[in-house]
């Protein structure tokens, strides 16, 4: 894992944030710096990717290696989490028991399904507020679709927790898409562990040409949402649903306006200052 730090004035903030995610950054954080500057810190799994984006942006920055287990330390504090909306997620690794054993052990926690997730080296075991919002929206969209006859795409799938949840709920076709090869490998591993059929595609949003789908889930930053409106719109069939999260509630009206030409907002959910929409594509 490598940390890339760029210190810049505020006026190009969204441009840099979007470019970093497009280049494969696993996370991007922004904070105040000296002299009214902004410090942008992005984490990359490969140093080459960090240096390439510096060249592309024609800007200065520092790239430093982090401890090999940096991105996995948070997993030391996670074991079993009740996400809500019928889902319990358990942390797993190569020494974990079978999925059947986990279900028997944790199945009485009020959850409809129990999922084992190995999130090492990628993002997401389902506990982030935006992930919780998406879990709820996947459950809520069942009011509008029959899962067995419907298809679902998870764009920016990370560890695959949302894809696997959709498969557990019975969607006839589930496709997970992520720009990170490591995330795709982990999604495949987690899908196999949970005995779920999930097709995994390693590419960015602009290169994702599958579908269109009845339901598309996109838990991605607002900077990536705003440059991917056309791609997201094309991936949703006429009359289908876009489940969108990854943005703070201050962006609620702006995000809705980006899709106002072809989508109607049905539901807006909030969790800890984060938001999520269920949008219906007009026939």
C-alpha positions as CSV (number, residue, x, y, z in Angstrom):
1,X,0.0,0.0,0.0
2,X,1.3,3.5,-0.9
3,X,0.2,6.9,0.2
4,X,0.1,9.7,-2.4
5,X,-0.1,13.3,-1.0
6,X,-0.9,16.3,-3.1
7,X,-1.1,19.8,-1.6
8,X,-3.1,22.2,-3.8
9,X,-5.4,25.3,-3.8
10,X,-9.1,24.6,-3.4
11,X,-10.2,25.5,-6.9
12,X,-9.1,22.2,-8.5
13,X,-10.3,19.9,-5.7
14,X,-13.0,18.0,-7.6
15,X,-10.8,17.6,-10.7
16,X,-8.0,16.0,-8.7
17,X,-10.4,13.8,-6.6
18,X,-12.1,12.4,-9.7
19,X,-8.8,11.8,-11.4
20,X,-7.4,9.9,-8.4
21,X,-10.4,7.5,-8.2
22,X,-10.3,7.0,-12.0
23,X,-6.6,6.1,-11.7
24,X,-7.4,3.3,-9.2
25,X,-7.1,5.0,-5.7
26,X,-8.7,2.8,-3.1
27,X,-9.6,5.8,-1.0
28,X,-9.2,9.6,-1.1
29,X,-9.3,11.9,1.9
30,X,-9.2,15.7,1.9
31,X,-8.2,18.0,4.8
32,X,-7.1,21.6,5.4
33,X,-3.4,22.4,5.0
34,X,-1.3,25.5,5.6
35,X,-1.6,28.7,3.7
36,X,-5.2,28.0,2.8
37,X,-4.3,24.9,0.8
38,X,-6.0,21.5,0.7
39,X,-4.1,18.2,1.4
40,X,-5.4,15.4,-0.8
41,X,-4.3,11.9,0.4
42,X,-4.9,8.9,-1.8
43,X,-4.1,5.2,-1.1
44,X,-2.9,3.0,-4.0
45,X,-2.0,-0.6,-4.0
46,X,0.8,0.0,-6.5
47,X,3.3,2.8,-6.5
48,X,3.4,2.9,-10.3
49,X,-0.2,3.9,-10.4
50,X,0.5,6.8,-8.0
51,X,3.4,8.1,-10.0
52,X,1.4,7.8,-13.3
53,X,-1.4,10.0,-12.0
54,X,1.1,12.6,-10.8
55,X,2.5,12.7,-14.4
56,X,-1.0,12.9,-15.9
57,X,-2.0,15.7,-13.5
58,X,1.3,17.4,-14.1
59,X,1.7,18.2,-10.4
60,X,4.0,17.6,-7.6
61,X,3.3,15.1,-4.8
62,X,4.9,12.6,-2.4
63,X,4.5,8.8,-2.6
64,X,5.5,6.8,0.4
65,X,5.1,3.1,1.2
66,X,3.0,2.2,4.1
67,X,3.2,-0.9,6.3
68,X,1.9,-3.9,4.4
69,X,-1.0,-4.4,6.7
70,X,-2.0,-0.8,6.8
71,X,-5.3,-1.2,5.0
72,X,-6.2,-4.2,7.1
73,X,-5.7,-2.9,10.6
74,X,-9.4,-1.8,10.9
75,X,-10.4,-5.5,10.5
76,X,-8.8,-6.2,13.9
77,X,-11.8,-4.4,15.5
78,X,-14.5,-6.1,13.4
79,X,-15.9,-9.6,14.0
80,X,-19.7,-9.8,13.5
81,X,-21.8,-6.8,12.5
82,X,-25.6,-6.6,12.2
83,X,-25.9,-4.3,9.3
84,X,-29.7,-4.2,9.4
85,X,-32.3,-4.9,6.8
86,X,-31.9,-8.6,7.1
87,X,-28.1,-8.9,7.0
88,X,-25.4,-10.0,9.4
89,X,-21.8,-9.8,8.1
90,X,-19.0,-11.9,9.6
91,X,-15.3,-11.2,9.0
92,X,-13.6,-14.3,7.6
93,X,-10.1,-15.3,6.5
94,X,-8.4,-18.6,5.4
95,X,-8.9,-20.1,8.9
96,X,-12.6,-19.3,9.1
97,X,-15.2,-22.1,9.3
98,X,-17.5,-22.9,6.4
99,X,-20.4,-20.6,5.5
100,X,-22.8,-23.1,6.9
101,X,-21.2,-23.1,10.3
102,X,-21.3,-19.3,10.4
103,X,-25.0,-19.3,9.5
104,X,-25.8,-21.8,12.3
105,X,-23.7,-19.7,14.8
106,X,-25.1,-16.3,13.9
107,X,-28.4,-17.1,12.3
108,X,-30.4,-16.2,15.4
109,X,-29.3,-12.6,15.4
110,X,-32.5,-11.5,13.7
111,X,-30.9,-11.5,10.3
112,X,-32.5,-13.0,7.2
113,X,-29.0,-14.0,5.9
114,X,-25.5,-14.3,7.2
115,X,-22.6,-13.4,4.9
116,X,-18.9,-14.1,5.4
117,X,-16.6,-11.4,4.0
118,X,-12.9,-11.2,3.6
119,X,-12.1,-7.5,3.0
120,X,-8.3,-7.6,3.3
121,X,-6.7,-5.4,0.7
122,X,-9.9,-3.9,-0.5
123,X,-12.8,-1.8,0.8
124,X,-16.0,-2.7,2.6
125,X,-17.4,-5.2,5.0
126,X,-20.7,-3.4,5.0
127,X,-20.4,-1.2,8.1
128,X,-19.8,2.2,6.5
129,X,-23.0,4.3,6.5
130,X,-23.2,4.4,2.7
131,X,-22.9,0.6,2.6
132,X,-25.7,0.3,5.2
133,X,-27.8,2.7,3.1
134,X,-27.3,0.5,0.0
135,X,-28.2,-2.7,1.9
136,X,-31.5,-1.0,2.9
137,X,-32.1,0.2,-0.6
138,X,-31.5,-3.3,-2.1
139,X,-34.1,-4.7,0.3
140,X,-36.5,-1.8,-0.4
141,X,-36.3,-2.2,-4.2
142,X,-37.9,-5.6,-3.8
143,X,-41.1,-3.7,-3.4
144,X,-40.8,-2.8,-7.1
145,X,-39.1,-5.9,-8.7
146,X,-39.3,-9.7,-8.5
147,X,-35.6,-10.6,-7.8
148,X,-35.8,-14.0,-9.4
149,X,-36.7,-12.4,-12.7
150,X,-34.4,-9.4,-12.4
151,X,-30.8,-8.5,-12.9
152,X,-28.6,-6.5,-10.6
153,X,-25.2,-4.7,-11.2
154,X,-23.0,-3.5,-8.3
155,X,-20.6,-0.8,-9.6
156,X,-17.6,-0.2,-7.4
157,X,-18.1,-3.5,-5.7
158,X,-15.1,-3.5,-3.3
159,X,-15.2,-6.8,-1.3
160,X,-18.5,-7.8,-2.9
161,X,-20.7,-7.5,0.1
162,X,-23.6,-5.7,-1.8
163,X,-23.3,-8.1,-4.8
164,X,-23.5,-11.1,-2.5
165,X,-26.4,-9.7,-0.6
166,X,-28.3,-9.2,-3.8
167,X,-27.5,-12.8,-4.8
168,X,-28.7,-14.0,-1.4
169,X,-32.0,-12.2,-1.9
170,X,-32.5,-14.1,-5.1
171,X,-31.6,-11.8,-8.0
172,X,-31.5,-14.0,-11.2
173,X,-28.3,-12.3,-12.5
174,X,-25.7,-10.4,-10.4
175,X,-22.7,-8.7,-11.9
176,X,-20.0,-6.9,-9.8
177,X,-17.7,-4.3,-11.4
178,X,-14.6,-2.7,-9.8
179,X,-11.6,-1.0,-11.3
180,X,-9.3,-2.7,-8.7
181,X,-8.1,-6.2,-9.7
182,X,-7.5,-7.0,-6.0
183,X,-11.1,-6.1,-5.2
184,X,-12.4,-8.3,-8.1
185,X,-10.4,-11.3,-6.8
186,X,-11.7,-10.8,-3.3
187,X,-15.3,-10.5,-4.6
188,X,-14.8,-13.8,-6.5
189,X,-13.4,-15.4,-3.4
190,X,-16.2,-14.1,-1.1
191,X,-18.9,-15.1,-3.6
192,X,-17.5,-18.7,-3.8
193,X,-17.4,-18.8,0.0
194,X,-21.0,-17.8,0.3
195,X,-22.1,-20.1,-2.5
196,X,-23.4,-17.2,-4.6
197,X,-23.3,-16.8,-8.4
198,X,-21.8,-13.4,-9.0
199,X,-20.1,-12.5,-12.3
200,X,-17.1,-10.2,-11.7
201,X,-15.8,-7.6,-14.2
202,X,-12.5,-5.8,-13.7
203,X,-12.9,-2.4,-15.2
204,X,-13.9,1.2,-14.6
205,X,-17.4,2.6,-15.0
206,X,-16.7,4.0,-18.4
207,X,-15.5,0.6,-19.7
208,X,-18.4,-1.4,-18.1
209,X,-20.5,-2.4,-21.1
210,X,-22.7,-5.1,-19.6
211,X,-26.5,-4.8,-19.2
212,X,-28.7,-2.9,-19.1
213,X,-29.9,-4.1,-15.8
214,X,-33.1,-4.0,-13.8
215,X,-31.3,-2.7,-10.8
216,X,-27.9,-0.9,-10.6
217,X,-26.2,-0.2,-7.3
218,X,-23.5,2.4,-7.3
219,X,-21.9,3.3,-3.9
220,X,-19.3,5.7,-5.2
221,X,-18.0,9.3,-4.3
222,X,-20.0,12.2,-5.6
223,X,-17.0,13.3,-7.7
224,X,-17.2,10.0,-9.6
225,X,-21.0,10.1,-9.8
226,X,-20.9,13.5,-11.6
227,X,-18.6,12.4,-14.3
228,X,-20.4,9.0,-14.8
229,X,-24.0,10.1,-15.2
230,X,-24.2,8.9,-18.8
231,X,-22.6,5.6,-18.1
232,X,-24.8,4.9,-15.1
233,X,-27.9,5.9,-17.1
234,X,-27.1,3.5,-19.9
235,X,-26.6,0.6,-17.5
236,X,-30.2,0.9,-16.2
237,X,-33.0,-0.5,-18.4
238,X,-36.1,1.5,-19.2
239,X,-38.3,1.3,-16.1
240,X,-35.4,0.0,-14.0
241,X,-33.9,1.4,-10.8
242,X,-30.6,3.1,-9.9
243,X,-29.6,2.8,-6.2
244,X,-27.1,5.6,-5.6
245,X,-25.0,6.4,-2.5
246,X,-21.5,7.4,-1.5
247,X,-22.3,11.1,-1.1
248,X,-23.0,13.4,1.9
249,X,-26.5,14.7,2.4
250,X,-25.3,18.2,1.5
251,X,-25.1,16.9,-2.0
252,X,-28.7,15.6,-2.0
253,X,-30.2,18.1,-4.4
254,X,-27.2,18.3,-6.6
255,X,-27.1,14.5,-7.1
256,X,-30.8,14.4,-7.9
257,X,-30.4,17.2,-10.4
258,X,-27.7,15.2,-12.3
259,X,-30.3,12.5,-13.1
260,X,-33.4,14.6,-13.4
261,X,-33.7,14.3,-17.2
262,X,-34.3,10.6,-17.2
263,X,-34.9,9.5,-13.6
264,X,-37.5,10.1,-10.9
265,X,-36.5,10.0,-7.3
266,X,-38.6,7.5,-5.3
267,X,-36.8,7.3,-1.9
268,X,-34.1,9.2,-0.2
269,X,-32.4,7.6,2.9
270,X,-30.0,9.1,5.4
271,X,-27.4,7.6,7.8
272,X,-24.9,9.6,9.8
273,X,-24.9,12.6,7.4
274,X,-24.6,10.3,4.3
275,X,-27.4,9.9,1.7
276,X,-28.7,7.5,-0.8
277,X,-31.4,7.5,-3.6
278,X,-33.6,5.0,-5.2
279,X,-34.2,6.5,-8.7
280,X,-36.5,5.1,-11.3
281,X,-35.7,5.4,-15.0
282,X,-38.6,6.6,-16.9
283,X,-39.9,4.4,-19.7
